[in-house]
Amino acid sequence: MRQPIALLLTMALAAGALAAPQAKGKKATTPPPPPPIDLTRPEGVLAANRKMACSLEDGKPVVFWWKGGVFSRVPGERDRQLFNVEGMNIRQCGTVKDPQRGDGYRLVSREILLYLDLETGKPLKKWKNPWTGKENDVIHVANDPVNGPPSFPIGRDGAPMKWRGNIMKGRVWTTGEAPLFYRNPLGGEYQDYVGGEYHAMEMLTMFTYEKDLLDASKKESSDVTIAWSRTSEWLPWMEMGDKVGMLIFTTVGKRLLKPEDLTPLMKEEIAANYPIYSAPPPLDDARPNETSWTYFKKKIDEKKKEGGK
């Protein structure tokens, strides 16, 4: 990561002071702390974003966890809660370089989302569909990988990165929306004629503390909380066909200090069913991203090969 000039000068001066012989009878002085991250500079914005999302240290695993509920919305019906969810994402960041755009970073991750029984809180194996009356097999989300594109202080259009967050009375928050509209992985070759594109929106808000975020001596912002929401079509394993309606996901969560801080339920599931999710993908991971729909297709195709429905 490209450092602010003032920080480089400070480091150089401190190094010179340490290298110089000490005058007899005088104690060595402690170098001054680095200046805070400057959000008016693109390099500072990049550093702040990276501290919230992962770590300034290359290859440092970071875990986020969240929990909430999933509700249905059907015209003419009251909204109803269908099940709860619990999720985790394990990630790491690595420095990448570009001769025109400067030193940036890339985030690689994999994540789990479990659908939980409203009464027991345990992962669902079957779910009784209140509209069709059918008992559906539940397919949880295990997306590997979920990687981000490289982020640089200079954008593709040549414009410097700008701070998009908010700061008030020592608190920092950022918001982001991802409108999704693309060819449905479960659709056929004629979606352009008959429709059926995947249509959803994901919304993420992250909160942390100004003092922690702008402290250039710290590699990461450990005290980060999140609120993640999604509006989407019915999940494919619900087998809802063309029934009008949608799902609303609403969750809150936080960054954990270590993977061992995950809930007992999530740790049990990872150990039993998702062992590779104890570590993030490698920094050079070049695989295409997995989504809940491509993962569902993969599981259904596997089931068909085994002779199931």
N, C-alpha and C positions, 0 to 999 in steps of 0.2 A: 504494500500500500504506500502510495506517495505521501510523505510526511510534509506538513506545513513548514515553510522556510524558517519561521521563528523557532519551531521545535528542533529542526536540524542544527540551527545556530546554538541553541541551548545545550544540545547534546555535545556539540563540538567543544563549546566552552568548558563544559563539565569535564569532558575527557582531557582537555588540556590542563585543567586545574589539577586533576588527579595525577597526570604524568609529570607535572612540574615538581622539582624538589621542594620539600616543605622547609620554611624558615625555622631555624632552631628555636624551640620553645613555643611554637604555635601549633595548635591542633588542626587537623584536617577538617574542613567544613563539609557539611552534607550538601550535595548538589540540589538546587531548587527543583521542585516538581515541574513536570512539563506543563505548558499552557493548556487550558481546556480545549476540547474539540470545537472548532469554529464552524458553525452551521451556515455561515455566509460563503464558505468555500466548498466547491464540489467534493474535494477530498474529505472534508469534514462531514459532509452529508453522507457520503459513502461509508465512512467509518461508523457513524451513528446507526445507519441502517443495518450494517453488518453486526454491530454489537447487540442490537435488539433481536435480530434473526438467528444469530449463531454466536460466533466468537471471532475476535481478531487473530486468534491463534489458529493457524492452519491445522486441520485434522483433529480439532477438539470436538468430541461427540457432545451433542446437546439434545435434550429431550423436552418436548412439549406434551402436555396432557390436557384433555378437556372432557366435559360431561354435560349432558342435557337431555332434551326430549324431542320427539318427532310428532308433528300434528298433521292431520288431514284438513283440507279445505275443499269442499264440494258445494257448488251453487245450490242454494235451497236447503242446506243442511247445517247444523251446528258443527263448528270445528271440534274434533276429538283427538285426544292423545292416543297414539297407536302403540308406541314403545319408547323406551329410553335408549340413549346411546352413550358410549364411552370410547374415547379415541386417544391415540398417542402417535407422535411423529418423532423419529430419531434422525438426526441430521449432523452434517459437518460442512464447513466451508473451507475453500482453498483459494489461494491467490492466483489470479490469471493476469497475463500481461498483453497489452495491445500497443503497437508502436504509435498509433494515432490517438487512441482513447485513454491511454494511461494504464496504471495498475488497478485492477478491479478484483472481484471475487465471484466464485460460483458456489451455489448451495446444492448439495445432493442429499436426498432423504428417502425414507420409506415409512409408510404409515398404516395403522390399523384403525378400523371403526367397527365396534361391536354393537349389535342390536340387542337390547336387554329387555327381559320380561318386566312388565310394570309391577307385578306383585313380588316376585322373588329376587329381582335384580340380577339374575343369571343370564348368560348369553342364550338367546333363543335358538332352538333347533327346528321347531315347527311354530307356525303362526296361523291362528284361525282368522281368516279374512272375513270381516264383518259385512262386506258387500256381496261376495260370491258364495260365502259359506264354506269355501274350500280351506283345507289345511295345507298351507304352503311350506315348502322347505326353505329355510332362511339361509342366505349366503351373505356372510359378513364381508366387510371390505378389508382387503390386504393388498394395498397398492405398492408395488415395488418395480421401478423406482417412482419417486415424485421429485423430480429435479427442476431447478430453476435455470433460466438462461443467465449467462454472465452479466454482471452489473459493473459498469465503469463510471468514473466521474464525468466522462463526456459521452453523451448519447450518440446513437447512430446518425442523428441529424446534425451532429457537431455542437449541439447546445450543452452547456454545463448542467450537471445535475443540481436540482434545487430542493430545498427542504420543504416537504409537503405536510409535515406534522404540526402539532399544536403544543404550546407550552403555556401553562398557567399555574402560578403559585407553587412551583417546584414539581408539578406533575407534567408528564409528557404523554401524548397519545397520537397514534397514527391510524388512519382508516384507509381501507382499500376495498374496491368492488371488482368482481370478475364476472362480467356478463358472458355467459357461455351459450353459443349457438353454433353447432357443427353437425356434420353427418353422423347419424346414430350408428355405432358399431354393430348394432343388432339389425339394422335395416338392410334392405336389398339394394340393387343397383339402380333403382328408379325413384329415389327419394326426391330428386329434382322435379319429378312430375306429380308424385302423390303426397309429398311432404313426409313428416316423420323425423325431422332433425331433432337432435337433443337440445333442449332449451332449459337453462337454469341460470341462477345467479348465486355467487358466493360472496359473503361480506365478512371482513375480518377487521377488528379493532384491537390494537395492542397498546398497553399502558406500561409506563415505567417511571422512574424518578429522574429529574433533570440532573441532579448532582452526580448520580451514578452514571448516567448516559454520557455526560460531557467530560468525565474524568478520564483524561488521556492515559493515565497510568494503569487503568483497568482494561483488561482484554474483553470483557463482556458485561452486559447488564443482566445480572442474575435475577433481579426482582422484576419479572415481567409477567403481567396477567393479560389474558386474551378473551375476546368475545367473538365466537364464530357462528355465523348463521348461513342457511342456504334455503332457497326456494327451488323446487325442482319438480319434475314429473314423477309419477309413481315409480317405485323401485321395480326393476324387471322381475325379481323373484316373487313379487306380489301378484303377478299374472292378471293385471287389471285391464289389459287390452286397450280399447279406445274410450274407456269410461272417463268422463270429464272430471277433472279435479287435479290437485297438486299436493305436494308435501312441503311442510315448513320445519326446518331444523333450527333449534336455538340452543346454544351451549355456551359455557364459560370454562376457562381453564387457566393454566399457568405454566411457566417454565420451571422445570424441576432442577434441583441442584445436581442430581445424579440419577441414573436409570433405576437404582434400587429404591427411589422414592415413589415409583409407580404404585398404584393400588395393588393389594394382594390379588384381586381378580385379574387385572391386566398381566401381572407377572406370571400367574398360573397359565393364562391363555398363551402367552409368548413361549413359555417353557414347553407346553404340551403341543401346540399347533403351529407356532410361528417362530421357531428358534433363530432364524436369521435376523429377526427384528430386534435383537439385542445389540446390534451395531448398525451404523449407517452404511450405505453403499460406498465403494471406493471413490476418491475424488475425481478420477478419470472416467467414471461411469458414462458410457456413451449410448446406453440403451434408450429406446423410446419410453416415454412415460406411460404408466398404467393408470387407468381410471376405474371407478366402480363398475362402469358398464363393460369395459374391455375385460376386466377381471371376471365379471359374471359370465361373459361369453366364453372365456377360457374354461371356467368350471363346468358350464353346460356342455361344451364340446368334449371335455374329458369324460363326463357322465355318459354321453352318447356312445363314445368309443367303448365304454365298459358295459354297454347294453342297457343302460337305463333310459328314462324318458328324455 
